[in-house]
Structure formats: structure tokens, C-alpha cells
Amino acid sequence: MKAHYLGHVVFYVKELKRSLVFYRDLLGFEKAGKMKHPFNACALTSGRTHHEILLIEVGEAPPPQKGHRFGLYHIGIKIGDSLDELRTARDELNKAGVSISGMSDHTVSQSLYLEDPDGNEVELYVDDPSVDWKKDPAAVVAAIKPLRLM
């Protein structure tokens, strides 16, 4: 067996409308479909496949534990190939009142880190087209450097 690519991520969310404001309205995913039975859910797509994110409303539940734990750490969403695109995203997040918890230079990519409305960490990143990780696989695990976006 050979994996082709990661197809989708499913999140249990407290309030579907609130999560749609984040993933659809702010991050730009499009609604692919919605269901009401047996639960409220919405599938979202960037257009690459039928859905990359599925949001399932569960109401009240304990928030995700922070720090080291088993389970999902974060999801990464590619938003482009240039620092200008990352700067634009930073400005849009600031304008929307979304806190950016970190910025990192991973050599092969540069990233912003934030949380969705339910406390799940989301990485928004751009690939660095000047780095050929296929020729230099060590670049993928290079030391993480601070990122400063002017």
C-alpha cells in the first residue's frame, strides 16, 4: 500500500456556526455539503478534493488539553508559496481579531500558528520554492528558526 495524500481531517466542534466563520469565512474553505441527521455537520473543501475538513457539532465537551499529550497536535494548511501571502494572512487574522500564537521558519516552509474557536491548533504555511526538499531531505527536519514578518 502507498498513501497518496492526507485526504481530510474531522473535528468535533462545540458550535458549527462559530467554526464555519473560522474555516469558511476567514480561511476561505468552501462548503461542500451539510447534514442535519444524525448530527449537524458540514464538509469543507479548498477545491483539491471533495472535502478536506469535516466539522461535526457536539455541543459542550471538555476543551482540548494543551501541551504534550497523545492525539492530534495541529493541522497545517498551505496558503501559498510566498512570504507576501503569509504577510497578507497575518494582516487578515489581525483584522479579524484572531491571535497569532507563533511564527516559525521551518526552512522548507514558513508558518503562522493560531487556534480555531475550539482551541485546536492550526498552522497556516507557505512553502519556500527555493528549497528542494526532495534533493535535500534533511531540510524537512532542519532546526526551527524564529520568523519575523516585516
C-alpha beads as a LAMMPS data file, in Angstrom:
LAMMPS data file: protein, C-alpha beads

150 atoms
149 bonds

1 atom types
1 bond types

-500.0 500.0 xlo xhi
-500.0 500.0 ylo yhi
-500.0 500.0 zlo zhi

Masses

1 110.0

Atoms # bond

1 1 1 0.000 0.000 0.000
2 1 1 1.142 3.569 -0.710
3 1 1 -0.581 6.636 0.702
4 1 1 -1.404 9.191 -1.985
5 1 1 -2.035 12.173 0.333
6 1 1 -3.862 13.046 3.529
7 1 1 -7.468 13.303 2.447
8 1 1 -9.282 15.051 5.270
9 1 1 -9.423 15.951 8.950
10 1 1 -12.552 15.652 11.114
11 1 1 -13.137 17.966 14.074
12 1 1 -15.746 17.707 16.781
13 1 1 -16.791 21.312 17.430
14 1 1 -18.881 22.999 20.091
15 1 1 -20.825 25.222 17.712
16 1 1 -20.937 24.619 13.959
17 1 1 -21.755 28.239 13.034
18 1 1 -18.780 29.552 15.011
19 1 1 -16.421 27.063 13.353
20 1 1 -17.776 27.908 9.892
21 1 1 -16.940 31.568 10.483
22 1 1 -13.331 30.482 11.114
23 1 1 -12.764 27.776 8.466
24 1 1 -15.091 29.040 5.713
25 1 1 -15.282 32.806 6.138
26 1 1 -11.771 33.535 7.477
27 1 1 -9.606 30.750 5.983
28 1 1 -11.535 30.515 2.710
29 1 1 -12.672 26.883 2.566
30 1 1 -15.901 26.365 0.631
31 1 1 -18.928 24.438 1.815
32 1 1 -19.104 21.085 0.026
33 1 1 -22.148 19.772 1.864
34 1 1 -24.116 19.942 5.098
35 1 1 -26.118 17.378 7.045
36 1 1 -28.528 17.620 9.967
37 1 1 -29.175 13.927 10.768
38 1 1 -27.941 12.115 12.783
39 1 1 -25.954 15.266 13.755
40 1 1 -25.175 18.750 12.461
41 1 1 -22.095 18.592 10.275
42 1 1 -20.522 20.451 7.386
43 1 1 -17.906 19.320 4.863
44 1 1 -15.474 21.953 3.568
45 1 1 -13.149 21.910 0.582
46 1 1 -10.352 24.008 -0.881
47 1 1 -11.252 22.527 -4.263
48 1 1 -8.488 19.895 -4.225
49 1 1 -10.825 17.048 -3.263
50 1 1 -14.442 16.504 -2.196
51 1 1 -13.618 17.650 1.352
52 1 1 -10.528 18.329 3.406
53 1 1 -12.300 19.264 6.650
54 1 1 -15.433 17.841 8.236
55 1 1 -16.910 19.707 11.198
56 1 1 -19.290 17.784 13.482
57 1 1 -21.197 19.755 16.107
58 1 1 -21.188 18.086 19.536
59 1 1 -22.089 20.944 21.875
60 1 1 -20.472 21.076 25.289
61 1 1 -17.340 18.983 25.778
62 1 1 -14.051 19.438 27.623
63 1 1 -11.603 21.684 25.723
64 1 1 -8.508 20.065 24.193
65 1 1 -5.618 19.636 26.613
66 1 1 -2.668 21.936 25.912
67 1 1 0.973 20.876 25.753
68 1 1 2.379 17.376 25.346
69 1 1 -0.358 14.731 25.041
70 1 1 -1.424 11.894 22.803
71 1 1 -3.563 12.712 19.800
72 1 1 -3.664 15.468 17.232
73 1 1 -1.154 18.280 17.758
74 1 1 -2.195 20.582 14.907
75 1 1 -3.212 20.685 11.275
76 1 1 -1.249 22.547 8.606
77 1 1 -3.000 24.427 5.837
78 1 1 -0.925 25.607 2.879
79 1 1 -1.926 29.113 1.871
80 1 1 0.688 29.886 -0.789
81 1 1 4.325 29.987 -1.829
82 1 1 5.500 33.445 -0.779
83 1 1 6.123 35.468 2.335
84 1 1 3.876 38.165 0.871
85 1 1 0.970 35.703 1.024
86 1 1 1.867 34.896 4.640
87 1 1 2.008 38.624 5.482
88 1 1 -1.425 39.096 3.918
89 1 1 -2.789 36.213 6.012
90 1 1 -1.234 37.732 9.155
91 1 1 -2.890 41.062 8.404
92 1 1 -6.281 39.407 7.750
93 1 1 -6.029 37.465 11.025
94 1 1 -5.121 40.621 12.944
95 1 1 -8.035 42.487 11.352
96 1 1 -10.385 39.616 12.328
97 1 1 -9.107 39.724 15.919
98 1 1 -7.535 36.255 15.748
99 1 1 -4.446 35.887 17.944
100 1 1 -1.309 34.501 16.343
101 1 1 0.443 32.328 18.924
102 1 1 3.654 31.772 16.977
103 1 1 5.624 32.281 13.770
104 1 1 8.310 29.844 12.594
105 1 1 10.779 29.364 9.774
106 1 1 10.984 25.622 9.060
107 1 1 13.456 26.037 6.150
108 1 1 11.130 24.246 3.705
109 1 1 8.198 26.411 4.814
110 1 1 7.298 29.423 6.915
111 1 1 4.333 29.338 9.286
112 1 1 1.845 31.201 11.435
113 1 1 0.213 29.367 14.349
114 1 1 -3.228 30.097 15.766
115 1 1 -6.179 28.333 17.366
116 1 1 -9.604 27.661 15.930
117 1 1 -12.663 28.554 18.063
118 1 1 -12.461 25.198 19.882
119 1 1 -8.780 25.513 20.797
120 1 1 -7.369 23.257 18.056
121 1 1 -4.013 24.497 16.798
122 1 1 -3.889 25.458 13.121
123 1 1 -0.704 26.135 11.170
124 1 1 -1.009 28.368 8.110
125 1 1 2.079 27.992 5.951
126 1 1 3.754 28.863 2.689
127 1 1 6.316 26.633 1.034
128 1 1 9.715 28.069 0.215
129 1 1 10.092 27.398 -3.531
130 1 1 13.873 27.888 -3.298
131 1 1 14.288 24.794 -1.087
132 1 1 14.229 21.415 -2.864
133 1 1 13.462 19.009 -0.022
134 1 1 13.439 16.041 -2.416
135 1 1 17.140 16.627 -3.160
136 1 1 17.888 17.519 0.467
137 1 1 15.522 15.531 2.745
138 1 1 17.370 16.794 5.849
139 1 1 15.853 20.226 5.144
140 1 1 12.471 18.871 6.292
141 1 1 13.771 18.363 9.838
142 1 1 16.122 21.353 9.985
143 1 1 16.221 23.357 13.201
144 1 1 13.211 25.645 13.586
145 1 1 14.111 29.319 13.458
146 1 1 12.085 32.344 14.527
147 1 1 10.200 34.035 11.708
148 1 1 9.941 37.799 11.512
149 1 1 7.454 39.159 9.015
150 1 1 8.006 42.846 8.352

Bonds

1 1 1 2
2 1 2 3
3 1 3 4
4 1 4 5
5 1 5 6
6 1 6 7
7 1 7 8
8 1 8 9
9 1 9 10
10 1 10 11
11 1 11 12
12 1 12 13
13 1 13 14
14 1 14 15
15 1 15 16
16 1 16 17
17 1 17 18
18 1 18 19
19 1 19 20
20 1 20 21
21 1 21 22
22 1 22 23
23 1 23 24
24 1 24 25
25 1 25 26
26 1 26 27
27 1 27 28
28 1 28 29
29 1 29 30
30 1 30 31
31 1 31 32
32 1 32 33
33 1 33 34
34 1 34 35
35 1 35 36
36 1 36 37
37 1 37 38
38 1 38 39
39 1 39 40
40 1 40 41
41 1 41 42
42 1 42 43
43 1 43 44
44 1 44 45
45 1 45 46
46 1 46 47
47 1 47 48
48 1 48 49
49 1 49 50
50 1 50 51
51 1 51 52
52 1 52 53
53 1 53 54
54 1 54 55
55 1 55 56
56 1 56 57
57 1 57 58
58 1 58 59
59 1 59 60
60 1 60 61
61 1 61 62
62 1 62 63
63 1 63 64
64 1 64 65
65 1 65 66
66 1 66 67
67 1 67 68
68 1 68 69
69 1 69 70
70 1 70 71
71 1 71 72
72 1 72 73
73 1 73 74
74 1 74 75
75 1 75 76
76 1 76 77
77 1 77 78
78 1 78 79
79 1 79 80
80 1 80 81
81 1 81 82
82 1 82 83
83 1 83 84
84 1 84 85
85 1 85 86
86 1 86 87
87 1 87 88
88 1 88 89
89 1 89 90
90 1 90 91
91 1 91 92
92 1 92 93
93 1 93 94
94 1 94 95
95 1 95 96
96 1 96 97
97 1 97 98
98 1 98 99
99 1 99 100
100 1 100 101
101 1 101 102
102 1 102 103
103 1 103 104
104 1 104 105
105 1 105 106
106 1 106 107
107 1 107 108
108 1 108 109
109 1 109 110
110 1 110 111
111 1 111 112
112 1 112 113
113 1 113 114
114 1 114 115
115 1 115 116
116 1 116 117
117 1 117 118
118 1 118 119
119 1 119 120
120 1 120 121
121 1 121 122
122 1 122 123
123 1 123 124
124 1 124 125
125 1 125 126
126 1 126 127
127 1 127 128
128 1 128 129
129 1 129 130
130 1 130 131
131 1 131 132
132 1 132 133
133 1 133 134
134 1 134 135
135 1 135 136
136 1 136 137
137 1 137 138
138 1 138 139
139 1 139 140
140 1 140 141
141 1 141 142
142 1 142 143
143 1 143 144
144 1 144 145
145 1 145 146
146 1 146 147
147 1 147 148
148 1 148 149
149 1 149 150
